[in-house]
Amino acid sequence: MELILLLILQQISAAASEQPADSPGNALAWNAQQIIHTQFHLPISASTLAKELYCNADYLGRVFRSAFRLTLTEALHRQWVRAAEKLLISGSQSLTEVAIKCGFNDVGYFRKIFRKHTSLTPAAWKRRYCKEHINSA
């Protein structure tokens, strides 16, 4: 729980230091990014983001891609994988628990997305990181 709170605070701090452009589309994209960074552990999708921001999902997707050069889904996946990387090495949680805490409902899909972003399976990533961490101490 402390790790999640720390991650949220880091993301808020990073987002606050970067100034969005003044256009309404960019402001909307930045608001979406902040929600992704702070609410990634909740069930969230492009359509739920659009509902929360009172806009059309297609429009939100276009302005987000224009502002950040990635889709809403890619941004969600990146955030979920970052959180999963930290959770995998921070405790003795099962892969299923980590997947659910990071926003994935399906462990198989979690493995696929994790491998796409890190080139390793979650288990291999954990083994590799723990070895490097132990050897560097």
C-alpha positions, 0 to 999 in steps of 0.5 A, a space after each residue: 500500500 505504501 508503495 502505491 501511495 509513493 508511486 502516486 505522489 511521484 507521478 503527481 509531482 512529475 505531472 505538476 512540474 510539466 506545464 501543459 499547453 493552453 489549448 482545451 485539447 491539451 488540457 484534456 489530455 493532461 487531465 487524462 494523463 493525471 487520472 491514469 497516473 493516480 487511478 491506474 489501480 482502478 478499472 479504467 479504460 478510454 471510455 471510462 476516462 472520457 466519461 469522467 472527463 465529460 467528453 467523447 472517447 474518440 476525441 479524447 483519444 485523438 487529443 491524447 495521442 497528439 499531446 503524448 504520441 501514444 494512445 490511451 491504451 498504451 499509456 494505461 499499459 505503461 502505467 500498469 507495467 511500471 506499477 507491476 515491476 515495483 510490486 513484483 519485487 516488493 513482496 511475496 504477492 502472487 502474479 494474480 494479485 499483482 495483475 489485479 492490483 495493477 488494473 489487469 483482470 486476466 493474468 494471461 493478458 498481464 503476462 502478454 503486455 508485461 512481456 511486450 513492454 519489458 521483453 521479459 515475463 513477469 517471473 523472469 523479470 522478478 528473477 533478474 531484478 532480484 539477482 541484480 539487486 542482491 549482487 549490487 548490495 
